[in-house]
């Protein structure tokens, strides 16, 4: 009859003397040695490159937005001519000297598109900031406080949501007046109702979490709870929505400028450039086409990058 050997537990170790190595508690096997700093950095760069290759849409969108950022910061470094001066013949077709052709006054269309990026993009950013700050704050107050404040804010938002955003922007412009700054304010105010609904829904989700019950039980004030608990946890989802709204805001600003409510010629702006060239689209198609392509690619790139970031946040 064979007997199986039983493994005996290791005897307890006595007090550790100074200089003795610490007791090893990992019995799963030898640990994997850590990679040197150089190899770890190399592997991190390879992983980042693989992620970029696996998502070409996000990569191209990020590169295009980086180019637009360069246009906004230093348009003179990317343009080939002065945007307000006549540098060629009237309605010259695209070529080696004038990449996007010239307009009726002989101005370089490409240089005007580059310089118009600052006005168009900054107006869209201002509009989103207005809707983000005002709408986000109202939505958090409605979701966190509830009661009468929630009822008043929610009913007001429902009334404003029933009005199309472009129509609401036109009504606000009729009160404020014309100009790119007025257009940005109008688009921002028109975007507040949608941001209120997103912020309120996200706040209601956070309020029902266990740690919020603990904060309320411990006597945390309402304003302190919003600042310390709601804002940090809701900023991710609200930020993604704000990024998606940025594309719509840029498109809305360009549309209102196309209707004549924005930039005043000869100030370069994408919407006003499209409006100027629409009367000559049969003979000078480039005057309208290239600003439209740049504006469309900007909206698509912003939406693609924002949705990609939102997808990673939800994982």
C-alpha positions in Angstrom: 0.0 0.0 0.0 1.4 3.3 -1.1 1.1 6.4 0.8 1.1 9.9 -0.6 3.5 12.4 0.8 1.7 15.4 2.3 3.2 18.8 1.9 4.0 20.3 5.3 3.4 24.0 5.9 6.4 26.1 6.2 7.3 26.9 9.8 6.6 30.5 10.8 9.5 32.8 10.5 10.9 34.5 13.5 11.6 38.2 13.9 13.5 39.7 11.0 16.9 40.8 11.9 18.3 44.1 10.5 19.8 43.4 7.1 17.9 40.2 6.4 15.9 40.1 3.1 12.1 40.5 3.5 10.0 37.3 3.5 8.6 36.4 0.1 4.8 36.0 0.0 4.3 35.4 -3.7 4.2 31.6 -4.3 3.0 31.8 -7.9 6.4 31.6 -9.4 9.2 34.0 -10.3 8.3 37.5 -11.1 8.7 38.9 -14.6 11.7 41.3 -14.6 10.8 44.9 -15.2 11.7 46.4 -18.6 14.4 49.0 -18.7 13.3 52.6 -19.1 14.3 52.7 -22.8 12.5 49.5 -23.7 9.4 50.6 -21.8 9.3 53.9 -23.6 9.8 52.0 -26.9 6.9 49.6 -26.2 4.7 52.6 -25.2 5.4 54.4 -28.5 4.7 51.2 -30.5 1.4 50.7 -28.7 0.4 54.3 -29.3 1.3 53.9 -33.0 -0.7 50.7 -33.3 -3.7 52.4 -31.8 -3.4 55.2 -34.3 -3.2 52.8 -37.2 -6.2 50.8 -35.9 -8.3 54.0 -36.0 -7.3 55.9 -39.2 -10.4 58.1 -39.0 -9.5 59.5 -35.6 -5.8 59.9 -36.7 -6.8 61.9 -39.8 -9.2 64.0 -37.9 -6.6 64.8 -35.3 -4.1 65.8 -37.9 -6.6 68.0 -39.7 -7.6 69.7 -36.5 -3.9 70.2 -35.7 -3.5 72.0 -39.0 -6.5 74.2 -38.3 -5.0 75.0 -34.9 -1.9 76.2 -36.7 -4.1 78.3 -39.0 -5.7 79.9 -36.0 -2.5 80.6 -34.1 -0.3 81.7 -36.9 -2.2 82.2 -40.2 0.5 84.2 -41.8 2.9 81.2 -41.6 0.5 79.1 -43.7 -1.0 81.6 -46.1 0.8 82.6 -49.3 -0.6 86.1 -49.8 -2.3 88.8 -47.9 -6.0 88.0 -47.5 -7.3 91.6 -48.2 -5.0 92.6 -51.1 -5.5 91.9 -54.8 -2.6 89.8 -55.8 -3.7 88.3 -59.1 -6.2 88.6 -61.9 -9.9 88.4 -61.3 -11.4 84.9 -61.0 -8.1 83.1 -61.8 -8.6 79.3 -61.7 -6.6 77.2 -59.2 -3.0 76.6 -60.1 0.6 76.6 -58.8 0.5 80.2 -57.6 -3.0 80.4 -56.4 -3.9 77.0 -54.9 -7.6 77.8 -54.4 -7.8 80.4 -57.2 -8.8 84.0 -56.8 -12.1 85.8 -56.2 -13.7 88.7 -58.1 -11.3 91.2 -56.7 -8.2 89.1 -57.4 -7.6 88.1 -53.8 -6.1 84.7 -53.0 -9.0 82.3 -51.9 -6.6 80.0 -50.1 -5.1 82.8 -47.9 -8.6 84.0 -47.1 -9.7 80.5 -46.1 -6.6 80.2 -43.8 -7.2 83.6 -42.2 -11.0 82.9 -41.9 -10.4 79.9 -39.8 -9.6 82.0 -36.8 -12.9 83.9 -36.9 -15.0 80.8 -37.7 -13.5 78.5 -35.1 -13.3 81.0 -32.3 -16.9 81.9 -32.8 -17.8 78.2 -32.6 -15.7 77.8 -29.4 -17.3 80.9 -27.8 -20.8 79.5 -28.6 -20.0 76.1 -27.1 -18.5 77.7 -23.9 -21.7 79.8 -23.4 -23.9 76.8 -23.7 -21.6 74.6 -21.7 -21.2 77.0 -18.7 -24.8 78.2 -18.5 -26.5 75.0 -19.6 -24.3 72.8 -17.5 -24.8 74.8 -14.4 -28.6 75.0 -14.8 -28.8 71.3 -15.5 -26.7 70.4 -12.4 -28.8 72.6 -10.2 -32.0 71.1 -11.5 -30.8 67.5 -11.1 -29.2 68.0 -7.7 -31.6 70.3 -5.9 -34.8 69.0 -7.6 -38.2 70.2 -6.4 -39.4 73.6 -7.6 -36.1 74.6 -9.2 -36.1 71.4 -11.3 -39.7 72.0 -12.3 -39.1 75.6 -13.4 -35.9 74.8 -15.3 -37.3 71.7 -17.0 -40.5 73.4 -18.2 -38.5 76.4 -19.6 -36.2 74.0 -21.4 -39.1 72.1 -22.9 -40.5 75.3 -24.3 -37.1 76.3 -25.8 -36.4 72.9 -27.2 -39.7 73.0 -29.2 -38.2 76.0 -31.2 -35.7 75.1 -33.9 -32.2 76.2 -33.0 -31.6 78.2 -36.2 -34.9 80.0 -35.8 -34.1 80.8 -32.1 -30.6 82.1 -33.2 -32.2 84.4 -35.8 -34.6 85.8 -33.2 -31.7 86.5 -30.8 -29.7 88.1 -33.6 -32.6 90.4 -34.4 -32.3 91.7 -30.8 -28.5 91.8 -30.5 -27.6 93.0 -34.0 -25.2 91.8 -36.7 -21.6 90.7 -36.3 -19.6 87.6 -35.6 -19.6 88.2 -31.9 -23.4 88.5 -31.9 -23.7 85.4 -34.0 -21.6 83.4 -31.5 -23.7 84.6 -28.6 -26.9 83.7 -30.4 -25.7 80.2 -31.3 -24.5 79.7 -27.7 -27.9 80.7 -26.2 -29.7 78.5 -28.6 -27.5 75.5 -27.5 -28.3 76.0 -23.8 -31.5 73.9 -23.6 -29.8 70.8 -25.0 -26.9 71.1 -22.6 -29.3 71.6 -19.7 -31.0 68.3 -20.5 -27.7 66.4 -20.8 -26.3 67.9 -17.5 -29.5 67.2 -15.7 -29.7 63.6 -16.8 -26.0 63.0 -15.8 -26.5 64.7 -12.5 -29.5 62.5 -11.7 -27.4 59.4 -12.4 -24.7 60.6 -10.1 -27.0 61.7 -7.3 -28.4 58.1 -7.0 -24.9 56.6 -6.4 -24.0 55.4 -2.9 -21.2 57.9 -2.2 -23.6 60.8 -2.8 -25.9 59.3 -0.1 -22.9 59.3 2.2 -22.1 62.9 1.3 -25.6 64.0 2.0 -25.8 62.1 5.3 -22.6 63.7 6.4 -24.1 67.1 6.0 -22.5 68.3 2.8 -24.0 71.5 1.5 -25.7 71.6 -1.8 -23.2 73.9 -3.5 -20.3 72.0 -2.1 -21.8 68.7 -3.3 -22.2 70.1 -6.8 -18.6 71.4 -6.9 -16.9 68.5 -5.3 -18.9 65.5 -6.4 -21.2 66.3 -9.4 -18.9 68.4 -11.5 -15.9 66.1 -11.5 -18.0 63.0 -12.3 -20.2 64.6 -14.9 -17.5 66.5 -16.7 -16.5 63.5 -18.9 -19.9 62.9 -20.5 -20.7 66.6 -20.7 -17.3 67.3 -22.3 -17.9 64.7 -25.0 -21.3 66.2 -25.8 -19.7 69.7 -25.9 -17.1 68.4 -28.4 -19.9 67.1 -30.6 -21.8 70.4 -30.3 -18.7 72.3 -31.4 -19.1 70.9 -34.9 -22.7 72.0 -35.0 -21.8 75.4 -33.6 -19.2 76.0 -36.3 -21.7 75.0 -38.9 -24.4 77.3 -37.4 -22.0 80.2 -37.3 -21.0 79.6 -41.0 -24.7 79.3 -41.9 -25.6 82.6 -40.3 -22.6 84.3 -41.8 -23.8 82.9 -45.2 -27.1 84.6 -44.6 -25.4 87.9 -44.0 -25.6 88.2 -40.2 -21.9 87.5 -39.5 -18.7 88.9 -40.8 -18.8 92.0 -42.9 -16.9 91.8 -46.2 -14.0 92.0 -46.9 -13.3 90.4 -43.5 -12.4 86.7 -44.2 -14.8 84.2 -42.8 -15.9 80.8 -44.2 -19.7 81.5 -44.4 -19.3 85.0 -45.9 -16.8 83.6 -48.5 -19.4 81.0 -49.6 -22.0 83.7 -49.8 -19.7 86.0 -51.9 -19.0 83.2 -54.4 -22.5 81.8 -54.9 -23.3 84.3 -57.6 -20.3 83.1 -59.6 -20.5 79.4 -59.0 -21.0 78.6 -62.7 -17.8 80.4 -63.8 -15.8 80.4 -60.6 -16.7 77.2 -58.8 -13.5 77.2 -56.7 -14.6 80.4 -54.9 -17.4 78.5 -53.1 -16.2 75.0 -53.3 -13.0 75.2 -51.3 -14.3 77.1 -48.3 -17.3 74.7 -48.2 -14.9 71.7 -48.2 -12.8 73.1 -45.4 -15.9 73.9 -43.3 -17.3 70.4 -43.9 -14.1 68.6 -43.1 -13.8 70.6 -39.9 -17.3 69.6 -38.7 -16.6 65.9 -39.6 -13.3 65.9 -37.9 -14.6 67.4 -34.7 -17.5 65.0 -34.6 -15.3 62.0 -35.4 -12.8 62.8 -32.7 -15.4 63.6 -30.1 -17.3 60.4 -30.7 -14.1 58.4 -30.6 -13.2 59.9 -27.2 -16.7 59.2 -26.0 -16.5 55.6 -27.0 -13.3 55.2 -25.1 -14.8 56.9 -22.0 -17.7 54.4 -22.0 -15.4 51.3 -22.0 
